[in-house]
Amino acid sequence: MERSIQLKSYLMKKNLWLTIVMASLLVGTLDIASALIKFSIDTGKSPVIVFKYIASAVFGKKAYAGGVMMPVLGFVFHYMIAFIWTTFFFLIYPKLNLLTWNRVLTGIVYGLFIWIIMNRVVVPLSYASTGAFNLKQALIAALILIGAIGLPLSFIAHHYYSGKLQFK
């Protein structure tokens, strides 16, 4: 009996990490696609600059002069960040009893939380250049994070923790 419980616990943990990886790939893709489309519409410039900007958080202005490796590192950093935010959400979700909350409200709150931490803590502490605060751009960025990360994670986590989502 105890061996059966251990096996079930192992499979649930394995399923949790598979769910986190899949969810982070989804939300990372939704987020970067939104950012690339918005950047292309706003500037008409190559979206590769977005990945160089992400890499500039670590490498500073050198990221813009770097070759092919800088956009690749920006791509990798972006998905690492998506994985971290997804993992954090899945780990706090059951501890905060988010199942009893409204999934839409939970997604909105988490998207805003990500925006605050990334734009008011992480980016200012990085080497990435930050321009003057622009309310319209901040609202658009917050809406992207809500729609691309907060809401999908809220629904995926709810399905996972309620037992409705299973990867086999």
N, C-alpha and C positions, 0 to 999 in steps of 0.2 A: 504494500500500500504506500509506504513512504517513498519507495523508488518511483512509483507512478506520479506522486506529487512532485518529486524532484524533476522528472522528465517534463511534466506539464509546465513547471516554472521555467525550465530551460527553454522550452519551445516558445513560451510567451515572451521571454527576454529576447530571443532570437527574432521573433516576429516584430517586437518593438523596434529593434534596430533596423530591420528591413523596412518597416513602415517609416521610420525617421529618414532613412536614406532616400526612399522613393519620394516622400513628401518634400524633402529639401531640394531634390532635383526639380520637382514640379514648381515649387514657389520660387526657387532661384531662377528658373527659366521664365516664369511669368514676370518676375521683377526685372530681369535684364532685358527681356523683350520690350517691356513698357518703357524702360529707360532709353533703349536704343531708338525706338520709334519716336519718342518725344524729342530726343536730341536731334535726330535727323530732320524732323519737322521744324524744330526751332532754329537750327543752324544751317541745315543743308550740307553739313560737313560729314566726313566719314565717321561711322559709328565706332571705328577702331579707337578713336580718341577717348571714348568712354572707358574702355579697358585700360588705356594708358593712365587715365585719371585714377582709376582704382589702384593701379600699381604705384602711382605717385604717393599714395598713403604711406608706403614703405620706402620708396626710393627717391621721393621728392621730384624735383624738376628733371632729374636724369631719366625718369620714366618716359618723358616726351621725346627725348633724343635717342632713347634706346631702340634697338632693332625689333625684330619679330618677337623676341623673348618677353618684352614688357607687356604687350597685349595678352600674351599667353599667361603670364603671371597674374595680370589683372583678372582674367577669366577664372583662374584657379582660386585667387583670393575671394572673388565674388561668391563662388560656390561654397568655399569654406565658411564664409560669413553666413550664408543661407543655412548651411548645415548646423552651425552653432545656434542660430536663432530658432531653428526647428527643434533641435535637441533640447534647448532650454524650455521651449513651450511644452514639449511632451513630458518633460520631467516635472514641471510645476503644475501642469493641468490637473492631475489627480489630487495633488496636495492642497489646491485651492478650491476644490469641489466645484470646478467649472462646469461640470455636467448639469448642475442646477441652474446655471446662468443661461441667458439667451445667447445662442451661438453667434448671431450677428453682432450683438453688443460686445461679446468676448473678442471677436475678430477685429472690431473697430478699436477697442481699447488696446489690444496687442499691437496692431499696426501703428497706432499713435505712440505707444511705448517704444517701439523700434525706432520710429522717426526721432523721438526726443533723444534717446541714447546715442544713435548714430550721428545726428546732426549737432547735438549740443555737448557730447562728450567725446566720442570716438574720433570723428573727423577733425575737430579742433586739436586733439592730442596727436594727430598724425602729421605727416609731411605734406598731405594734400592741401592745395591752396583752397581757401574759402573766400568767396566774394562777400559783398555786403548782403545783409539779410533782405530777402525779397518775399513779402507775404504771399503774393500770388504763386511764386515758384515753390514756396514752402508748403502751401496748401495742396498743390498738384503732387508734390513728392509724398506728402502724407497720404493722400488718396491712393496713390500707386501702392504704397506699402500696405494700406488697409486692404485694397482689392487683390493685390498679388500675393501677399503673405498672410496677413491677419485673418481674413475670412476663410481662405482655403485651409489654413492650419486649424482653425477653430472647428470646421466641419470634419476634417480628417481625424483629428484627435477625438472628437466626440464619437465618431463611428468606431475608432479603434477601441477606446475605453468602454464603450457600450457593447463590445463584442460583435459589432456588425461588419467590421473590416478585417478580412483575413487574407494574408498572402500565403499561398501553399507551394 
